[in-house]
Structure formats: C-alpha cells, structure tokens
C-alpha cells in the first residue's frame, strides 16, 4: 500500500510506537525495506535526500519503482523526501510521485523557518502529501555538535511553530546526530525535553540520527513520544559488511549473489530494528488477495 506518512504516524502517535524511516538509494535497499515491513506486519517509510538523489538514486527512477513495490504489499509504505532544502528539490520530488516531503529549514532563523515550512506544508497538503519539518537543529556526529543545547528544540517555540505551519510531524533536536559517532560513544539524550515536547504538541515527533544511538536510548525515546526514527548509516554499514564478508568467503562470487547478500543482511537489520521500536505486528490482515512482492 503506497501512502503518505500522515495516517501511519498518527496511528503510531496514538499507540505509542515508532515507524522506521530508512534511507534508500537502489533496488536492493527498496526490496529489503519493503519485504522487511511486509514480513513484520509493520508500516515503513523510505527516505532519500537530495544529496543521495544527485549522487546515485535518482528520484524520477526510484519513485515509480518504489510505488510499484509498495502496491504489492498490504502494509503502508511511504516515500519521503529527506531534508528537502530548496523549493526546486521539493517540487521535483512532488512531480516524481513522492508521497511525503520534509522541508528542512532548521538552519534558518525562526521566522524564516516558519515562512518556508508554511508554504511547503500548504503545497504538500493541496496534493494529498504529508509534510515533515524540523525545529532546533540535528547536526553531524562527526562534528560532535549533538550536545550543543542551544540547538535543541525549544518547547514553547515548537508549539507556535506547529500551530503556524500546519506541519504533520516535527523533527526535534534532543541530542542525536547524523552519521557515525566516535568508537564507543553513546549520545546522552534530553528525555525530559522530549516528554515536554510530546505533552505540549500532542502530535507525531521525529528523531533523526537513529544510527549508533544505543538500544536503551532508542527504547526510551519511543516511550517518551518519538513516532518516526530515521536510520541511514547503520543500514549502509550492514550492506557493506555483508558484501565484504561474501567477497572474502568467495572472491569469485556472482554479482547477483553479492547483491542478495547485502539485501538479506539489510532485511535482517531492519526487522530487528522494527521489533525494537514497536512497529512490528501493527498491521495484521486476515486475508490479502493482492499481488505479491517476490
Ligand atoms: P543516521 O545516518 O545517523 O542514521 O541518520 C539518518 C537520518 O537522520 C536521515 O535523515
């Protein structure tokens, strides 16, 4: 089922669990994600950023492919533009057939962030798409800027932001960062702030930087109100390791078998993560007569 993020995240918000939003740049990743969701009876969101689209996974090619795969499973699958920054990137994603967009103006001043988000949210809603926004700023793990409290989301500002923009879900900064943390480092998260955000906003909240954040932290953010968790780095690492292991075992391995090794490793990783964040088993269908995804 190809859908926007709106209903699935409201369901997660009302039932206290989170849905994975997984970055995807090719067919093997799309298959791993959608098969994992189907086998786990879970909703899922497929993410791609403008940078990833330019580098490898072109949106005009991926959007119809993902839609086609999503329509072969009974669970809800959304395709979301991750960190859309420019008007051009976002309107292109809409033209390609994405079901959801994120407008990330989190580096702008508050008023400018409101202005841009308002415009994109109303454009998205007019087309039946959902809109994610970010307030506060989630930085890069490599720059160790995840503990800069002045970048964390301010609760009162967030209330005003959501009321004025009409965004469907809000990415909040509470201490995670994108990418790989230094070896052995586990981020310290501001759970109190997250609880206050949930209480004041009473809407789906998003955590960026879901890789390497630590199982205990992830369990706790879900308990405190996160409903969408973005994961990229750890998935790519699993794929690369599976390929490296397969090549080491058999340097002459067939190319398709190599791709399958990565696909299966990604699928296993995603299924485990879905169980951790409580999205597994939420969509059980007694009878499904639709087409199947092989
Ligand atoms: P990670 O690469 O840390 O998992 O972050 C992904 C993300 O937040 C994409 O928006």
Boltz pocket constraint, residues with backbone or C-beta under 6 A from the ligand:
constraints:
  - pocket:
      binder: B
      contacts: [[A, 23], [A, 82], [A, 83], [A, 177], [A, 178], [A, 179], [A, 180], [A, 207], [A, 208], [A, 209], [A, 210], [A, 211], [A, 230], [A, 231], [A, 232], [A, 233], [A, 234]]
      max_distance: 6.0
